[in-house]
Amino acid sequence: MQVAVVTFDGFNELDSFIASALINRCRADGLEAFITTPTPRVTSMNGVEVGGQRPMEFVAEADVVLVGSGVRTREVVADDGLVARFAGALDPARQLIGAQCSGALVLARLGLLAGMPACTDRKTRPYLAEYGIEVLDEPFHEEGGIATAGGCLSSQYLGAWVIARTLGTDAARDVLDYVAPVGGNDATVARAFHAIGAISALPAPH
């Protein structure tokens, strides 16, 4: 199973790298994440330049698509040409789809959040509300295989959700337990599973 972690110029390192790092601890089990970019190289909000592992068109074949956040997401959703590269590529019937912080704006622009509330960061909240979407004061929300996460460190919940939905809750628990701060293992796992909820144990869509 392949995961596209969509990463734009101005991206937030915490958003793209935490989720992908957690997911890639499951490569031996057949789950792998790839930094997916609209250009061969992108630069983070703090000047970190990285090369994309997959081009934007990879989102059409990925089993899971996570849209990352950044300081230029409003420019992304205003770019008709860039949005067109997503058009028709995302399908909740066969993919798990998630967004981190301002990445929710991309899902809103594509009409994927219609009729459901969403989570995002504080700065993005008013812009997401302009799409008529109820913004929750929660770190994570999922409906019908579409998830949104709010706050940089909620990226761990997005990553855990992907693992739980594709490989099962035991796999997600093992990854969270391994990366947890020493002495805080049980609390870290419990907090994550409280956030992502029991629905995470359901089978992934096919």
Buried (B, 14 or more C-beta within 10 A) or exposed (E): BBBBBBBBBBBBBBBBBBBBBBBBBBEEEEBBBBBBBBEEEBBBBEEEEBEBBBBBEBBBEBBBBBBBBBBBBEEBBEBEEBBEBBEEBBEBEEBBBBBBBBBBBBBBBBEBBEEBEBBBBEEBBEBBBEBEBEBBEBBBBBBEBBBBBBBBEBBBBBBBBBBBBBBBBEBBBBBBEEBBEEEEBEEBBEBBBEBBBEBBBEEBBE
